[in-house]
């Protein structure tokens, strides 16, 4: 790959407090709707950071490398769309 950074180099973008492995930090048992919505917001934000990192890394690949993995440059923004994933995972005849 010709990406300028490895996946491990992006660990700074998603701090441990955004991880789903530590939900007790944001939503202790027995808390109300506010704590649950705060936890959901933090989880969404952490996932958005990861999605953005993947899209940026794919954008750094050459057209030849993208073709090797079955993508075109125009398809990069749609990688996380459910419909796109379903059409690309279907067996091709």
C-alpha positions in Angstrom: 0.0 0.0 0.0 1.1 3.5 -0.6 -0.8 5.1 2.3 1.2 7.6 4.2 0.3 6.1 7.6 -0.7 2.7 9.0 -3.8 1.9 10.8 -1.9 1.9 14.1 -0.8 5.5 13.5 -4.5 6.6 13.5 -5.0 5.4 17.1 -4.7 9.0 18.3 -7.9 9.9 16.4 -10.1 7.6 18.5 -9.2 7.9 22.1 -10.0 5.0 24.5 -12.8 7.0 26.1 -14.7 6.8 22.8 -14.3 3.0 22.8 -17.3 0.7 23.2 -15.2 -1.3 25.6 -15.6 1.3 28.3 -19.3 2.2 28.3 -19.4 2.5 32.1 -17.5 5.7 31.9 -20.4 7.4 30.1 -23.5 5.4 31.0 -23.3 3.8 34.4 -26.0 1.2 35.2 -29.3 2.7 36.4 -28.7 6.1 34.7 -31.5 7.8 32.7 -32.1 8.9 29.2 -29.5 11.7 29.3 -26.6 9.4 30.1 -27.8 6.9 27.4 -28.0 9.7 24.8 -24.6 11.1 25.8 -23.1 7.6 25.4 -24.8 7.2 22.0 -23.5 10.6 20.9 -19.9 9.7 21.9 -20.1 6.3 20.3 -21.4 7.9 17.0 -18.6 10.5 17.1 -16.0 7.8 17.6 -17.4 5.7 14.7 -17.4 8.8 12.5 -13.7 9.4 13.2 -12.9 5.9 12.2 -15.0 6.1 9.1 -13.3 9.4 8.1 -9.8 7.8 8.7 -10.7 4.9 6.4 -12.1 7.2 3.6 -8.9 9.4 3.9 -6.7 6.3 3.6 -8.6 5.0 0.6 -8.3 8.4 -1.0 -4.5 8.2 -0.7 -4.4 5.0 -2.8 -3.6 5.1 -6.5 -6.2 4.2 -9.1 -4.4 0.9 -9.7 -4.5 0.0 -6.0 -8.2 0.9 -5.8 -8.9 -1.3 -8.9 -7.1 -4.2 -7.2 -9.5 -4.0 -4.3 -12.5 -3.6 -6.6 -13.2 0.1 -6.1 -13.1 3.2 -8.2 -12.2 6.7 -6.9 -15.9 7.8 -7.3 -17.0 4.9 -5.0 -14.9 5.9 -2.0 -17.5 8.2 -0.4 -20.0 5.4 -0.6 -18.0 2.6 1.1 -20.0 2.8 4.3 -23.4 2.9 2.6 -25.4 -0.2 3.2 -26.8 -0.5 -0.3 -23.3 -0.1 -1.8 -22.0 -2.8 0.5 -24.8 -5.2 -0.5 -24.3 -4.6 -4.3 -20.5 -5.1 -4.0 -20.7 -8.2 -1.8 -23.1 -10.0 -4.2 -21.5 -12.7 -6.3 -20.7 -11.5 -9.8 -21.5 -13.7 -12.8 
